[in-house]
Amino acid sequence: MGLTGTHTYVGFGLGAIQAGLFLFEAFHANAFQRLVVAEVVPDVVRAVRQAGGTFRVNIAHRDGVEQAAVGPIEIEDPAVEADRERLVEALAGAHEIGTAIPSVAYYVSSEPGSLHRILARGLRRKVSTGGPPAVIYTAENHNRAAEILEARVLDEIPEGERHAVRSRVRFLNTVIGKMSGVITNAAEIQAQGLVPMTPGDRRAFLVEEFNRILIAKIDFGGETFQRCIAVFQEKTDLLPFEEAKLYGHNATHALATYTGAIRGVQRIAELRDVPGVLPFIRRAFLDESGAALIRKYRGIDPLFSEEGYTHYADDLIERMTNPYLRDTVERVGRDPARKLAWDDRLIGTMRVALHQGIEPRHYAFGAAAALATLDPGVLRDQESLDNRLDALWQPASPDAGERQRVLDLVRGGLGQVIHWRESGFPALDSTFDR
């Protein structure tokens, strides 16, 4: 299978989401003539070029792992002047563009190859050469990623040209619930029977088959724009779905992960064999996250109903514990300090629930487990809990009353964590004090 279309796709960052979602779906759309990607790691650029522009991904299904090849692609290093020029030229002719880099903090640097600077140059050339309209999918797991990137790019464009650029491009937020990762341990790659990115490489992309990705609705002011990556679903208001991702998917994934960390499991799939954990997680998902978001958004979409959210929860719990995805507690649980921030998945979900009149005691258990992962000392000295959390929440300057309500809940959750641990880990759903 080769490239048989007439359109151009340009991506930034060759990680698991770029490789296993954007480039994979663009390759199988049979609509693109060129697939171009910018990558800042010289070894990755070199490896893909040596492989003739083809890379491989491993796709975890419910009953096994499939290997798939994608390519040929053109891969460019933004730090190299000649590569930058080819990227600018590709952007001028691109119809769809996708950014999939570690965070929005990487949009801007002082280097000539900064993402925002290359995009600005490419979009200016698009206007000057009469290039096609384009959309830019921002996949940095931030609910204002599109607005942030657009502002940075427009700052780099002379004021007199900004209107013309705006008329030719739309920056789109996304909600990407696809679980994925890059495996770098050679023994693990071999044990799982994975194929590396390229022959002889030490990296392997492993992604789940899920591809129901939501994007902001495209509006070119009456002008028709036809996406070639047709599997994405447009939503007029993306915010409710972003909250379902953060306060449903991400929050429950974190709850499962830190519960697993307390229990001492290595892989998320092992939670299937820990008595009472999956029913406990499901109850949190439905009775706290789900109940709160349904109260907040009922009627805007079938997701925000008892039936819709139950299907969402059951599907996600099965997916996150898929043994073929082989996700580790260590990987999913990294950076617990960020995940305990005032507006992030654990504390944020508790606050949404409280605002809807629901007591989020299951997620308080998860927050306490995350804090114990960050600082095991709280298991011995519960009095340190307030100071540890206050330090994490200080940038948000939380309301004093709300802060106290959340602290009280997490303190109660910590007591439950300690009790579960000291009792020898009995079935969690039946022993959790409801």
BELKAQUI-V470750 format. One record per pair of residues at least 4 apart in sequence whose C-alpha atoms are under 7 Angstrom apart, sorted by the first residue. I is the first residue (numbers start at 1). J is the second residue. Records with the same first field share a line. If there is no record, write none. Layout:
I=J ; J
This chain:
3=27 ; 30 ; 32 ; 33
4=30 ; 31 ; 32 ; 33
5=30 ; 31 ; 32 ; 33
6=31 ; 32 ; 33
7=31 ; 32 ; 33 ; 34 ; 94 ; 95
8=32 ; 33 ; 34 ; 35 ; 93 ; 94 ; 95 ; 96
9=32 ; 34 ; 35 ; 36 ; 94 ; 95 ; 96 ; 97
10=35 ; 36 ; 37 ; 91 ; 94 ; 96 ; 97 ; 98
11=36 ; 37 ; 38 ; 97 ; 98 ; 99
12=37 ; 38 ; 39 ; 98 ; 99 ; 100 ; 101
13=18 ; 37 ; 38 ; 39 ; 99 ; 100 ; 101
14=18 ; 19 ; 37 ; 39
15=19
16=20 ; 180 ; 181 ; 182 ; 205 ; 207
17=21 ; 22 ; 100 ; 180
18=22 ; 23 ; 100
19=23 ; 24
20=24 ; 57 ; 207
21=25
22=26
23=27
24=28 ; 70
25=29 ; 229
26=32 ; 229
27=70
29=228 ; 229
31=228
35=73 ; 74
36=73 ; 74 ; 75
37=74 ; 75 ; 76
38=75 ; 76 ; 77 ; 78
39=45 ; 75 ; 76 ; 77 ; 78
40=77 ; 78
41=45
42=46 ; 77
43=47
44=48
45=49 ; 75 ; 76 ; 77
46=50
47=51 ; 198
48=52 ; 53 ; 54 ; 55 ; 198
49=53
51=198
52=72
53=71 ; 72 ; 73 ; 74
54=69 ; 70 ; 71 ; 72 ; 73
55=69 ; 70 ; 71 ; 197 ; 198
56=67 ; 68 ; 69 ; 70 ; 195 ; 196 ; 197 ; 198
57=67 ; 68 ; 69 ; 197 ; 204 ; 205 ; 206
58=65 ; 66 ; 67 ; 68 ; 194 ; 195 ; 205 ; 206 ; 207
59=65 ; 66 ; 67 ; 206 ; 207 ; 208 ; 209
60=64 ; 65 ; 66 ; 206 ; 207 ; 208 ; 209 ; 324 ; 325
61=65 ; 208 ; 209 ; 324
62=322
64=324
65=324
67=195
76=83
77=83
78=83 ; 84 ; 113
79=113
80=84
81=85
82=86
83=87
84=88 ; 113
85=89
86=90
87=91
88=92 ; 118 ; 121 ; 122
89=93 ; 122
90=94
91=122 ; 123
92=122 ; 123 ; 125 ; 126 ; 131
93=126 ; 131 ; 132
94=132 ; 134
95=132 ; 133 ; 134 ; 135
96=134 ; 135 ; 136
97=135 ; 136 ; 137
98=136 ; 137 ; 138
99=137 ; 138 ; 139
100=138 ; 139 ; 140
101=140
102=140
103=140
104=140 ; 145
107=114 ; 115 ; 116 ; 149
108=114 ; 115 ; 116
109=114
110=114
112=117
113=117 ; 118
114=118
115=119
116=120 ; 152 ; 153
117=121 ; 153 ; 156
118=122
119=123 ; 153
120=124 ; 153 ; 156 ; 157
121=125
122=126
123=127 ; 165
124=128 ; 165
125=129
126=130 ; 131
127=131 ; 164 ; 165
133=168 ; 169
134=168 ; 169 ; 170
135=169 ; 170 ; 171 ; 172
136=170 ; 171 ; 172
137=171 ; 172 ; 173 ; 174
138=145 ; 146 ; 172 ; 173 ; 174
139=174
140=145
143=173 ; 242
144=148 ; 173
145=149 ; 173
146=150 ; 171 ; 172 ; 173
147=151
148=152
149=153
150=154 ; 171
151=155
152=156
153=157
154=162
157=161 ; 162
158=162
161=165
162=166
163=167
164=168
165=169
172=215 ; 216
173=215 ; 216
174=214 ; 215 ; 216
175=213 ; 214 ; 215 ; 242
176=213 ; 214
177=213 ; 245
178=208 ; 210 ; 211
179=207 ; 208
180=206 ; 207 ; 208
181=205 ; 206 ; 207
182=203 ; 204 ; 205 ; 206
183=189 ; 203 ; 204 ; 205
184=202 ; 203 ; 204
185=189
186=190 ; 202
187=191
188=192
189=193 ; 194
190=194
194=204
195=204
196=201 ; 202 ; 203 ; 204
197=201 ; 203 ; 204 ; 205
208=325
212=231 ; 232
213=232 ; 233
214=232 ; 233 ; 234 ; 235
215=232 ; 233 ; 234 ; 235
216=234 ; 235 ; 236 ; 237 ; 238
217=234 ; 235 ; 236
220=224
238=242
239=243
240=244 ; 297
241=245
242=246
243=247
244=248 ; 249
245=249 ; 250
246=250 ; 251 ; 345
247=251 ; 289 ; 345 ; 348 ; 349
248=252 ; 285 ; 289
249=253
250=254 ; 345
251=255 ; 345 ; 346 ; 349
252=256 ; 281 ; 285
253=257
254=258 ; 333
255=259 ; 363 ; 366
256=260 ; 281
257=261 ; 268 ; 329 ; 332 ; 333
258=262 ; 333 ; 366 ; 369 ; 370
259=263 ; 366 ; 369
260=264 ; 265 ; 271 ; 329
261=265 ; 329
262=369
265=270
266=328 ; 329
267=326 ; 327 ; 328 ; 329
268=321 ; 327 ; 328 ; 329
269=321 ; 322 ; 323 ; 326
271=277 ; 278
272=278
275=426 ; 427 ; 428
276=280 ; 427 ; 428 ; 429 ; 430
277=281 ; 428 ; 429
278=282
279=283 ; 429
280=284 ; 428 ; 429
281=285
282=286 ; 313
283=287
284=288 ; 289 ; 362 ; 363
285=289 ; 290 ; 313
286=290 ; 291 ; 310
287=291
288=292 ; 353 ; 358 ; 360
289=293 ; 349 ; 353
290=294 ; 309
291=295
292=296 ; 352 ; 353 ; 356 ; 358
293=297 ; 304
294=298 ; 304 ; 305
295=356
297=304
298=304 ; 305
299=304
302=308
303=308 ; 309
304=308 ; 309
305=309
306=310
307=311
308=312
309=313
310=314
311=315
312=316
313=317
314=318
315=319
316=320
317=321
318=322
328=332
329=333
330=334
335=339
336=340 ; 370 ; 374
337=341 ; 374 ; 392
339=344 ; 345 ; 346
340=344 ; 346 ; 347 ; 367
341=347 ; 392 ; 393
342=347 ; 348 ; 393 ; 396
343=347 ; 348
344=348
345=349
346=350 ; 363 ; 367
347=351 ; 367
348=352
349=353
350=354 ; 360 ; 363
351=355
352=356
353=357 ; 358 ; 359 ; 360
354=358 ; 359
360=364
361=365 ; 409 ; 413
362=366
363=367
364=368 ; 409 ; 410 ; 413
365=369 ; 410 ; 413 ; 414 ; 416 ; 417
366=370
367=371 ; 410
368=372 ; 410 ; 413 ; 414
369=373 ; 417
370=374
371=375
372=376 ; 378 ; 379
377=381
378=382 ; 384 ; 385
379=418
384=388
385=389
386=390 ; 407
387=391
388=392
389=393
390=394
393=397
398=403
399=403
400=404
401=405
402=406
403=407
404=408
405=409
406=410
407=411
408=412
409=413
410=414
411=415
412=416
413=417
414=418
415=419
416=420
417=421
418=422
419=423
420=424 ; 425 ; 426
421=425
426=431
427=431
428=432
